[in-house]
């Protein structure tokens, strides 16, 4: 899965899932149950704006907040695309859960985004008093100017959002045990 994903790092959970896979031969229904749980857990994490270990995500920078008009009080949520791209996939060997969006990784792990030098067109509103000093949208503009933007980098802080907590691991283990008990009771 491109973008960002994680593996369940609890040996106990992996071992229990491995037993089910070995015992049943068709783990797809169990994996579907686990994926549904992971969707709920991650949706709740986005609402709470917290990492899997329950730490609050780093606040948005004041500079970014000045520009962010939509969902100002929500971190990692401009239009909801990242949260809405979470997917699970599985085969007989196991399951993966994450996003196929490449930017999911930079938000999770943090890092530097390098921007090359470029030429841009910026837009202003001209009045009788002259050209204003604030940028406006192209549709509201009546004056445009070409500017050179130098190479620069943007540092993104790590805001871990993918993964499981101890509570999640316990829930997955419990769901696995229940599924195994039901499956073995049918035999």
C-alpha positions in Angstrom: 0.0 0.0 0.0 1.6 3.3 -1.1 1.4 6.3 1.3 1.4 5.3 4.9 0.4 2.1 6.7 1.4 0.2 9.8 1.7 -3.3 11.0 0.2 -4.4 14.3 3.3 -4.6 16.5 1.8 -6.7 19.3 3.2 -10.2 19.1 0.2 -11.5 21.1 -2.3 -10.1 18.5 -0.2 -11.3 15.5 0.0 -14.8 17.1 -3.7 -15.0 17.8 -4.5 -13.9 14.2 -2.0 -16.4 12.9 -3.7 -19.2 14.9 -7.1 -18.2 13.4 -5.6 -18.1 9.9 -4.1 -21.6 10.4 -7.2 -23.0 12.0 -9.8 -21.7 9.6 -8.0 -21.4 6.2 -10.3 -18.5 5.2 -9.5 -15.4 7.4 -11.4 -12.9 5.2 -14.4 -12.5 7.5 -12.2 -12.0 10.5 -10.0 -9.5 8.6 -13.1 -7.6 7.6 -14.2 -7.4 11.3 -10.7 -6.0 12.2 -10.7 -3.5 9.4 -14.2 -2.2 10.5 -12.8 -1.8 14.0 -9.7 0.0 12.7 -11.9 2.4 10.7 -13.9 3.3 13.9 -10.7 3.7 16.0 -9.0 5.9 13.5 -12.2 8.0 12.9 -12.4 8.6 16.7 -8.7 9.5 16.7 -9.3 12.1 14.1 -12.2 13.6 16.1 -10.0 13.6 19.3 -6.9 14.8 17.3 -4.7 12.4 19.2 -2.1 9.8 18.4 -2.5 6.0 19.0 -0.7 6.5 22.4 -3.3 9.2 23.2 -0.9 12.2 22.9 -2.5 15.4 21.4 -1.3 16.3 17.9 1.0 19.3 17.7 -1.0 22.4 17.2 -1.1 24.2 13.9 1.4 27.0 13.5 0.1 30.5 13.8 1.3 31.3 10.3 -0.7 28.4 8.8 -3.7 29.3 10.9 -3.8 32.7 9.3 -4.2 31.1 5.9 -6.4 28.2 6.9 -10.0 29.3 6.5 -11.8 26.0 6.3 -11.9 23.7 9.4 -9.6 26.0 11.4 -10.0 24.1 14.6 -9.1 20.7 13.1 -5.6 19.4 12.7 -4.9 17.1 9.7 -8.3 18.0 8.3 -8.6 20.6 5.6 -11.3 18.9 3.5 -11.3 15.4 5.1 -9.5 13.7 2.3 -6.8 12.0 4.5 -9.3 10.6 7.0 -11.6 9.5 4.1 -8.8 7.6 2.3 -8.3 5.0 5.0 -8.5 1.5 3.5 -7.8 -2.0 4.6 -6.7 -4.9 2.4 -5.9 -8.5 3.2 -4.9 -11.8 1.8 -4.4 -15.2 3.4 -1.1 -14.0 5.0 -2.5 -11.0 6.8 -4.0 -7.5 6.5 -2.8 -3.9 5.9 -4.5 -0.8 7.0 -3.6 2.8 6.0 -3.9 5.3 3.2 -2.6 5.3 -0.4 -2.0 9.1 -0.2 1.7 9.8 -0.2 1.2 12.9 2.0 -0.2 10.6 4.8 3.4 9.6 5.6 4.7 13.2 6.0 1.8 13.9 8.3 2.5 10.8 10.4 6.3 10.8 10.5 7.0 14.5 10.0 9.9 15.8 7.9 11.0 18.5 5.5 9.3 19.2 2.2 11.7 20.8 -0.2 10.3 23.3 -2.7 12.2 24.3 -5.8 12.6 27.9 -6.9 9.7 28.9 -9.2 8.0 31.8 -10.8 4.5 32.5 -9.8 1.7 34.9 -10.7 0.3 36.8 -7.8 -2.9 38.8 -7.8 -3.8 42.1 -6.2 -6.8 44.5 -6.2 -6.1 48.0 -7.7 -8.1 50.9 -6.4 -8.0 54.7 -7.0 -5.4 54.8 -4.2 -3.1 52.4 -6.0 -2.3 48.7 -5.8 -3.1 47.1 -2.5 -0.5 45.1 -0.6 -2.7 42.1 0.1 -3.0 39.1 -2.2 -6.4 38.3 -3.5 -7.9 35.4 -5.5 -7.6 35.6 -9.3 -11.3 36.1 -9.7 -11.2 39.2 -7.4 -8.1 40.6 -9.0 -7.6 43.4 -11.5 -3.8 43.5 -11.3 -1.4 40.6 -11.6 2.4 40.4 -11.2 5.1 37.7 -11.8 7.3 37.0 -8.8 10.2 34.7 -8.2 9.9 32.4 -5.2 13.2 31.1 -4.0 13.9 27.5 -3.1 12.8 26.7 0.5 11.7 23.9 2.7 8.7 23.4 4.9 9.1 21.5 8.1 6.1 19.3 9.0 6.0 18.1 12.6 5.2 14.5 13.3 1.5 13.9 14.1 1.2 10.1 14.5 -2.3 9.1 13.4 -1.9 5.5 12.2 -1.5 2.6 14.4 -3.0 0.8 17.4 -3.0 1.5 21.1 -2.9 -1.1 23.8 -6.7 -0.7 24.1 -7.0 -1.3 20.3 -4.8 -4.3 20.5 -6.9 -5.7 23.3 -10.1 -5.1 21.3 -8.6 -6.8 18.2 -7.5 -9.7 20.3 -11.0 -10.0 21.9 -12.7 -9.9 18.5 -10.2 -12.5 17.2 -11.0 -14.8 20.2 -14.7 -14.4 19.7 -14.5 -15.1 16.0 -12.3 -18.1 16.6 -14.7 -19.4 19.3 -17.7 -19.0 17.0 -15.8 -20.6 14.1 -14.7 -23.6 16.1 -18.2 -24.0 17.6 -19.5 -24.5 14.1 -17.1 -27.4 13.4 
